[in-house]
């Protein structure tokens, strides 16, 4: 299993929690650097598999963590 799958498993296991899991939280859990986690997180966001959580750093929105993808509701 790759890091992308591990991240998705953690996000899926969070249920209805709204708090994002930070990139540093993932890095500590996996015993790797936050840079490696950031690359995986960007792939998951780009693929629409996770929602980004950003913070403003020097006026620039910066990826800080992830939340589970919002469930898709069927049209009424």
KELOPA-370191 format. One line per field, with one value per atom (N, C-alpha, C): residue number from 1; residue in one letter; z, x, y. Coordinates in steps of 0.02 Angstrom, whole numbers, plus 50000, padded with zeros to 5 digits. Last residue first. Layout:
# residues N
pos: (NUM/...)
code: (a/...)
zz: (Z/...)
xx: (X/...)
yy: (Y/...)
//
This chain:
# residues 76
pos: (76/76/76/75/75/75/74/74/74/73/73/73/72/72/72/71/71/71/70/70/70/69/69/69/68/68/68/67/67/67/66/66/66/65/65/65/64/64/64/63/63/63/62/62/62/61/61/61/60/60/60/59/59/59/58/58/58/57/57/57/56/56/56/55/55/55/54/54/54/53/53/53/52/52/52/51/51/51/50/50/50/49/49/49/48/48/48/47/47/47/46/46/46/45/45/45/44/44/44/43/43/43/42/42/42/41/41/41/40/40/40/39/39/39/38/38/38/37/37/37/36/36/36/35/35/35/34/34/34/33/33/33/32/32/32/31/31/31/30/30/30/29/29/29/28/28/28/27/27/27/26/26/26/25/25/25/24/24/24/23/23/23/22/22/22/21/21/21/20/20/20/19/19/19/18/18/18/17/17/17/16/16/16/15/15/15/14/14/14/13/13/13/12/12/12/11/11/11/10/10/10/9/9/9/8/8/8/7/7/7/6/6/6/5/5/5/4/4/4/3/3/3/2/2/2/1/1/1)
code: (x/x/x/x/x/x/x/x/x/x/x/x/x/x/x/x/x/x/x/x/x/x/x/x/x/x/x/x/x/x/x/x/x/x/x/x/x/x/x/x/x/x/x/x/x/x/x/x/x/x/x/x/x/x/x/x/x/x/x/x/x/x/x/x/x/x/x/x/x/x/x/x/x/x/x/x/x/x/x/x/x/x/x/x/x/x/x/x/x/x/x/x/x/x/x/x/x/x/x/x/x/x/x/x/x/x/x/x/x/x/x/x/x/x/x/x/x/x/x/x/x/x/x/x/x/x/x/x/x/x/x/x/x/x/x/x/x/x/x/x/x/x/x/x/x/x/x/x/x/x/x/x/x/x/x/x/x/x/x/x/x/x/x/x/x/x/x/x/x/x/x/x/x/x/x/x/x/x/x/x/x/x/x/x/x/x/x/x/x/x/x/x/x/x/x/x/x/x/x/x/x/x/x/x/x/x/x/x/x/x/x/x/x/x/x/x/x/x/x/x/x/x/x/x/x/x/x/x)
zz: (49661/49679/49620/49640/49625/49642/49780/49716/49703/49844/49855/49787/49891/49834/49846/50035/50001/49945/50024/50040/50002/50076/50021/50042/50235/50187/50133/50235/50264/50213/50269/50226/50268/50278/50299/50251/50214/50284/50307/50077/50099/50168/50083/50084/50111/50011/50037/50029/50059/50009/50040/50156/50107/50054/50236/50199/50143/50230/50250/50206/50280/50244/50273/50255/50299/50257/50204/50192/50249/50163/50217/50211/50026/50057/50116/50022/50020/50055/49911/49977/49967/49781/49831/49903/49669/49699/49753/49621/49596/49624/49694/49621/49591/49820/49809/49734/49797/49817/49806/49765/49716/49732/49885/49824/49770/49968/49981/49919/49915/49912/49922/49948/49878/49869/50088/50049/49975/50124/50135/50093/50094/50059/50065/50186/50113/50073/50310/50288/50213/50313/50314/50290/50420/50360/50365/50503/50514/50453/50497/50450/50460/50599/50600/50555/50557/50620/50622/50437/50436/50499/50484/50440/50442/50556/50590/50549/50452/50504/50544/50384/50350/50400/50491/50462/50428/50462/50484/50451/50511/50462/50497/50592/50599/50546/50580/50535/50538/50579/50610/50560/50542/50529/50560/50511/50515/50499/50500/50544/50549/50408/50476/50523/50295/50296/50367/50331/50322/50325/50335/50395/50389/50201/50254/50319/50135/50124/50178/50182/50197/50190/50124/50197/50218/49988/50016/50092/49981/49962/49993/50013/50061/50045/49962/49959/50007/50000/50000/50000)
xx: (48396/48326/48282/48549/48506/48434/48637/48602/48558/48789/48718/48683/48941/48903/48830/49031/48990/48950/49193/49122/49080/49335/49297/49224/49407/49377/49339/49542/49480/49451/49713/49661/49600/49826/49798/49745/49886/49905/49882/49935/49906/49933/49912/49959/49925/49886/49854/49901/49988/49978/49942/50027/49977/49960/50113/50139/50092/49998/50067/50095/49845/49877/49947/49800/49813/49848/49680/49735/49741/49639/49632/49692/49560/49617/49595/49485/49475/49534/49513/49516/49506/49498/49488/49490/49529/49463/49447/49655/49612/49541/49707/49700/49654/49709/49666/49654/49805/49738/49688/49919/49892/49820/49935/49919/49891/49971/49910/49889/50095/50039/49973/50167/50161/50102/50156/50127/50119/50229/50157/50124/50356/50330/50255/50361/50368/50340/50359/50298/50301/50437/50439/50373/50384/50415/50414/50301/50374/50412/50165/50200/50275/50135/50104/50142/50205/50222/50196/50135/50207/50229/50005/50016/50090/50036/50006/50017/50081/50129/50101/49964/50017/50069/49820/49874/49926/49656/49717/49774/49527/49572/49629/49373/49442/49486/49252/49266/49338/49199/49239/49258/49123/49096/49136/49257/49184/49164/49388/49372/49298/49419/49406/49387/49451/49388/49370/49579/49524/49456/49648/49643/49585/49636/49610/49600/49706/49634/49602/49836/49803/49728/49859/49860/49824/49855/49804/49801/49971/49905/49849/50074/50056/49988/50025/50065/50038/50042/50000/50045)
yy: (50827/50818/50828/50732/50790/50775/50660/50653/50714/50722/50713/50707/50661/50686/50670/50713/50664/50697/50785/50795/50743/50696/50725/50730/50736/50689/50727/50855/50829/50780/50900/50870/50852/51041/50978/50954/51148/51134/51065/51240/51177/51160/51415/51359/51296/51571/51511/51450/51706/51654/51594/51796/51817/51765/51721/51779/51799/51600/51610/51666/51542/51596/51606/51370/51427/51480/51246/51292/51343/51088/51136/51181/51003/51037/51080/50842/50915/50948/50703/50735/50810/50666/50614/50641/50741/50749/50698/50744/50690/50694/50850/50857/50804/50788/50846/50855/50688/50670/50727/50765/50717/50699/50834/50872/50825/50727/50765/50804/50690/50643/50680/50806/50784/50737/50806/50861/50841/50693/50693/50747/50740/50681/50678/50847/50860/50801/50793/50826/50842/50629/50702/50731/50492/50520/50596/50416/50417/50442/50420/50376/50373/50511/50445/50395/50624/50591/50520/50651/50636/50600/50680/50622/50602/50797/50739/50676/50880/50858/50799/50901/50865/50840/50874/50914/50870/50842/50809/50847/50958/50928/50891/50929/50952/50919/50864/50920/50944/50696/50748/50802/50585/50652/50708/50476/50485/50555/50440/50497/50510/50346/50323/50379/50418/50381/50359/50465/50512/50477/50343/50384/50433/50303/50261/50301/50406/50398/50355/50381/50444/50437/50255/50263/50327/50289/50244/50249/50369/50396/50354/50281/50333/50364/50113/50173/50227/49941/50000/50062)
//
